[in-house]
Amino acid sequence: MSGLPRVLVVDDEPLARTLLRILLEKDGGVQVAGECSGTEAVGEIARLRPDLLFLDVQMPEVDGFDVLAALGPGRAPVVVFVTAFDQYAVRAFEVHAVDYLLKPVAEDRFREALARAKERLPGGTGVGAKEDGLAALLRERARYPPRLLVPAHERKVVVEVASIDWVEATDYYVSIHAGSQVHLLRQTMAEMERVLDPSRFFRVHRSAIVNLDRVREIRPLFRGDSSLLLTTGDRVRLSRSRRADFQRLFAAAIHRAP
């Protein structure tokens, strides 16, 4: 038993941990070293030294990325992310070839992810590429902030990037449309592109950036342009020159939708 790969399950939900433990024990080719919450993860990883880590992404106090950042570069075990459906997270994982499971976890998909994870252990195949992908994913997360600080009269407000529906050029400012709120920020569209994750946001026109998850409909217009209908009811023009790249990204998002 001691020669088997050791697995640690990190999730704040006891039922989710139990399900993964059952699936791991059913496999028989690994040893469950333990399970814990996000706040306990760094200490348990140091104590148990697992070979594999099943790591929940969305935990309330310390999330999966916080755990990996705390461990430091090159110190993480082989990681399989576990997440409730989140198009942004899934796109990011697939771009960087990082293994992931969607909740609720399907047994066949679990077996596939576990088999791939085992291949990344010493003596397996593709270790370097997978480690490079994880490092790139962590660098990307640090590069694209999860929230923006926007001036509002004599104060500043925090705008969660996940709440942004689309961004519009307005003279020397950009208008950030987030739900029922519109925030003005003195930046160029190029500057906004640099701080918004390209796996989630796409510049559909020189004057507009949209959150891909908010696109509901695409309607053709004259001369190859299109009109995008967003979930907010707003309509945003998609230029002909950007249509092919947009359709490729949007089709991938639709393919992964539940």
Secondary structure, 3 states (H helix, E strand, C coil): CCCCCEEEEECCCHHHHHHHHHHHHHHCCCEEEEEECHHHHHHHHHHHCCCEEEEECCCCCCCHHHHHHHHCCCCCCEEEEEEECCHHHHHHHHHCCCCEEEECCCHHHHHHHHHHHHHCCCCCCCHHHHHHHHHHHHHHHHHCCCEEEEEECCEEEEEEHHHCCEEEEECCEEEEEECCEEEEECCCHHHHHHHCCCCCEEEEECCEEEEHHHEEEEEECHHHCEEEEECCCCEEEECHHHHHHHHHHHHHHHHHCC
